[in-house]
Amino acid sequence: MRRVIAAFVAVLVLPVLVAPARSAASGQVSASTNSQPLGLYKPVTRFRALDTRSQGGIAPGSVRRIQIAGRGPVPARLTAVSVNLTVLTPSRTGSLSAYPDGSYVSGSTMSFQAGQTIQNAETVPDHDNGYIDIRNNSAGLLTLVVDILGYYDTDAPQSGWYQAMSPTRVLDTRTTALGAGQSRTFKAVDPTGVDDFFILIPTFNVTVLTPSRSGSLSVWASGVGTPSTPSLTFTAGQTEQSQLTMGLDAHGSLSVRNNSAAPLQVVLDQVGVYGLVPAYPSSYDGWGGYARSYDSRAAGKGPIPPGGVVRIPVQQTLVAHNGGQLTFSGGLVAVSMNVTVLTPAVGGSVSVWPTGSRESAATISFATGHTRQRMLLAAVGSSSAGAPATVELRNNTAKPLTVIVDLNGWAEGPWSG
């Protein structure tokens, strides 16, 4: 049986499925619970579900209902959908909320700054009617593009099931700020009753509140070493949000470190948990750290030229990091990757797609001079039958780009052995 490692780090972005609830900045969380298991993840070739440039922008405070089920390769029944949300040059700073149709979410799931195009990937559960809702929480008209990246099927949950929960505050540094360079350890919550943290992989909503200095934040499983790759970067004065699914140590603990030169206000709310059943290999796996798969600063490489495409050897990286012993019994379908664009000379974007296909849509957008990180669950492909899986990344800007890609987990297809 394939080894199940507790220190798993995946990149599934999951909304808060409660009502009523407050945003992370409010300091309050709901006491209600909404549990829903998720099936196995199945990536698809990206296709567009909404483009308000042709369908009309979303007015302030308004909700746009989007059909997901039965479109393209998505089946009529599913438990959740993975979508890429792109907010195009918003006129006002604000946020949006993505949630199951008919539910209500008072907190935001994606924040943005006026004038800055931004993307984020989110996994939104489906409450059996095949639709999701997007609400514009800002005071300006919202121009939004929604692309479908994959879905969770309705296979009976065994390993890899997900249980949504009321957002439970596990860390709030507003009472005692997280100092420059400081780390803090906290414990996750076990809502399953299993009482075995080794088989739990919690999902957190991470918010950095109006930092005074630009910098980054690292979150990792305690006791497995301190990662050199940050989990979240931020710009001075701009609240930044991200949602991470992080593996725990044997005591159910995680650590967070402030990599910036000034104190930080950080809030972490636990919004769900994946469970791994020891009797079965998991459809998700990983480790407590990162494995570098690509670095344009490395000898013999150099910055990616304008319009240039590079191939990232993701399967070879995963196998090498695991001492050559790793096999993918269910087939490697996606990798969890942290993409870093270092101080770009011009604002723009990069696109990431499975080798063997090509997409015109941007995957990560960034502003001039601002380092941008994004964690993705990216579908993989290969250039020929039997070849190791790879992904490709394209520089969509007019200047060379310095790009780093680190891997921290992967997803397999349905277990067949």
N, C-alpha and C positions, 0 to 999 in steps of 0.2 A: 504494500500500500504506500502511496506517495506520502512523504513526510508533510504533516501540517504544521506550519510554523506560526506561533502566536503573534510574532511581531510583524504582522501583515500591514501593508500600507496600500490601500486602493484609492481611486480617485472618482468616487461616485458622489455627485452633489445632490443632496436630498433636501427637499423643503420641509418646513415645520408644519405638520398636519394636525393642528389643534385649533380650537376656537372656544372661548376667546384666548388670545395670547398677546404678549407685548413684545416689541422689538428688543434686541439685545441691549440697546442703550437705555431702556426703560427701567431695568433692574428688577422686572417682575416676570414670572413665568406662570403658565397655566397649570392647573392641577388635574386636567382631564387627560385621558389616554385614548389613543387610536392606534390599534395594532393591525398590521396587514403584511403578510409574508410576500416576498418577491420571488419569482422564478429565476431561471438561468438567463444570463445576459446574452443577447444575440445582436451583434453589430450589423448595420446595414450600410449600403452606399448612401452617403448623405443626400437627402432631398428636402426641398423647401415645403414647409407647412404654412408659413405666413410671411408676407412681405407687405408692410403697411405703406410702402412707397407707391404701391399700385392699388392697395385696398383701403387706404385712409389711415392716418395716424390714430393713436389711442389717446383720447382726451384726458386731461387731469382727473384723477379719481375714478376713471372708467375701467371696465373689465372687458377684455376681448376673449371670446370663447373659440377654441381651436380644436377641430376634429383631428384625432390621431389614428384611432383604430380603423382598419380597412383601407388605409391610404398607402400606396406604393407596396412595399414588402411587409408592412405591419399587418398582423392578423386582426381579425374582428374582435378577438378577445386577448387581452394582455393585462399584466398587473402593474406595469410602469413603463415610462418612455424616457429615454435619454435625449435631451434636446440641447442644441447650441443656440444661445440667445445673443443677439448682436444689437446693441443700442447705438444708433448712428448719430453722432454729433448732437447730443441733446442740448436744448436751449437753456435748460435749468438743471442745476444739481438736484439729485433725488434718488429714487430707488424704484424697483418693481417687485412684485410678488408673483411667483408661479406656484400653482397648487391644483389639486384635483377639482374638476368641475363640480360645483355645488357645495364645496367646502368653503371655509373662510380662514384666512391667514391675516392677522393684524400686523405681524412683523414683516420686514423686507427680506428677500432672498438674494437680491443683487443690487449693489449701489453703483452710482455713476456720477461723474463730474461734468459740469457744463462744458460743452465744446469738445469733449474727448470720447471718441468711439471706443467701446469696450465690449468684449465678449466674455461669456461664462457658460460652462456646461452644467446642466442641472438634470437630475433624475426625478421626475414627477410621477407619483403613483396615479393610477387610473382607478376610479371608483365605479367600475363596471358599466360606464356609459360611453367610453371611447373618446372623451373630451378632456382637455385641461383648460385652465383659466389663467390669464395674465392680467394683473392689475397695475395700472400706472399710478404710483404714489407721489409723483412729482407735480409741480405746478405748471409744467409746460407740456405741449403736445409731444407724444412719444413716437419716434420712428423706430420700429422694431422689426428684425428679421428672425424667424424661428426655423431652424433646420433640425430634422430628425437624424440622430446618430445611431440609434439602436433601441431595443426594447427588451423587457423581461417577459418571458412567456409564462404560461399558466401551468407549467409542470408542477407536480406536487412537490412542495419544498422538502428537502432533506438536508444536505449540506449547503451552506451558502444562503440560507433563508434570512430575510431581513424583517425585524420587528420595529415599526415606527413607535415612538413614544412621545409624551409631552416633553417639551424642551425643559431639561433639568439643568440648572446652573451648577457647573462643577468647578469653575474658576472665575473670579471677578476681582481684578486688581485695582479697582477704583477706590477701595478702602486703603490699600497699601500698594502703591505703584510698583511695577516691575522695573527695577533700575537698569541702567545701561549695563549690558553684559551679564545681567543676572538670569538665573534659571529658577524655576519653581516646579515642584512635583505635586501632582494631584491624582485622585482616584476616580475611575469611571464608575458608572452605576450599572448594576446588573438587574434588569427588569424581567428576566426570564425565569427566575427561580431555580436555575440550574446550579448556581453558586459555584461555578468553576470558570474563573476568568481566562483560563487557557483556551477555551473554545469561544470566547467572545471578541468581537471586533466592533467597537463603537464608532458611531458617526457624530461629528461635532460641527456646530456652527461657530466659526472663529471670527471675532470682530475686533479690529484695532481702531480705537476711537481717537480721531483727530490728532495724530502724532505730531509733536513739535519738530521732529527731525525725520528725514527720510531714512529708511533702513529696511530691516527684515526681521522675521520671526521664525524660529524653528520649533517644531513639535515632533516628538519621537517617543518610542517606547523606552521607558526608564530601564537602565541596566544593560543596554545593548550598545553603549558608546554614544558619543555626541556627534551628530551628523554635521558635515561641512556644507551641505546643501540646504538652504533655507526652505521652509514650507510656504511662506507668504512674504511678499515684498510690499512696501507702501511708500507713499510720497507725503512729505510734510504737509500737514493741514487737511489731508484727505482721509476720511474714514474708509477703511478697506474691509471687505468681508470675503470669506471663503468657507467652504465646507469640506472637511477632510474625514476620511475613514481610516483610523489608525489602529494598529495592533498594540496590544498591551504586554507588559511583562508578567511574570508569574504571580505578581501580587496585585494585578489589575491597575497598575500605575502608568502614567505618562508624564513627560517633562516638557516644559515650554521655556524657551530662552529668548530674551530680547537681544538681538544682534545690533541694535542701533546705539547711538551715542547719547541718548536722552531717555528718561523714564517713559514707560508706556502704560496706557490703560488698555487692558486686554480682557475680553469677556469670552468664555467658552460655554456653550450650551450643548449638552448631549441630546440629540434628537432621535436616536435609534441605535440599533445594534444588529450586527450579523452574527449568526451562530454557526459554528462548525461542528459537525457530528463526527466524533473520532472514529466511528465504524466505517466511514466513507471518506475517500479523498474529496477535498473541497473543490468547487468550481472556481474559487478564488484562492490565491496564495501569494506569499511575498515574504519580506523580511524587514527587520528593524533598521533600515538604512537605505542607501542609494548605491547603484552601480552605474558608473559613467559609460554611456553608449556612444556619445559623440561630443567632441569639443573642438570648435573651429580654431582654438588657440593652439592646439597640439601641433607638434612638428609635422611638416608635410601637408598641412591642411590650409589654414588661412581663412579669413572672413569669406562668407558666402556672397558672391557677386550679385548685383541687381538681376532679378529674374532667375538666379541660379537655383538648382535643385540638388539636394544631397540625400543619400540613402542612409538610413540609420539601421545598423545590424542588431535589431532588438533580440531576436531569438538567440543569436550567438552570444550576446551579452549575458542573457539570463542563464544560459547553460554554463558559460565560463565562470560566472559569479558563484554558481552552485557546484563548482569543482568538476564539471563535466558529467554529473550524475543525474541531471534533471531531464525528465521526459514528459511529454504532454499527451497523456493517454486519451483525453477527450479532444485533442486538437487545440493549438494555441489560436485564440480568436481576437484577443485584445491585450494591450500592455498598459500598465499604469506608468505614466511618464511625467516628469517635471521638466518643462521647457523654459529656459532662461534666455532672454534677449538682453545683452549687456550694453547699456548706454548707447542706444542707436543714434546715429548722426542725423537721422530724419525720421519723422513719424510715419507710421505705416503698419504693415502686418506681415505675418507669415501664414502659410497654409500647410496643414499636415494631412496626409491621406495614406491609405494602404497602397503598397507597391502593387502595380498592375492596374490601378485606376488613377484618375486625376481629377481634382476638384478646383473650381475657380474661387470658391468662397474662402474668406479669411478665417483662420482658426484663432489667432491671437493678434490683437491690435495693441499698439503702444504709441507713446508720445515721444517727441524728440528729447534725447538726453535722459529719459527715465527708464531705468532697468525694469523689465517686466517679466514676471514668472507666471506660469499657468500650469496647473496639474490637469492631466487629461487621461481618460480611458480611451485609448486610440485603437481602432480596428487595424489589423495587420494584413499583409498580403505577401506575395512572392513573385519574382520575375519569371519563374518557370516552375513546372510541377516538381515537387520534391525538394525545392530549394528552401533554405531557412527563411523564416518569416522576417520581413523588414517593413519599415514605413519610410515615407519620403517627406521632406520638408522643403518648401520653396520660399525664397526671399521675394516678397512682393514690392519692395521699396526700390528707390532709385540710387541707393547707396549700399556699400558692402555691410554685412551684418555679422556680429560675433554672437554665436549661438551655442548653448550647452544643452545637452539632453541627458538626464539621469533617469534610470528605471528603478521602480520600487515595488513592483507587483505585476500580476498578470491574471487574465481570465481564460478559462478553458471552456470548450463546448461540453455538452452533456456527457457524463461519465459512461463509458461503454465497457468497462472491464470488471 
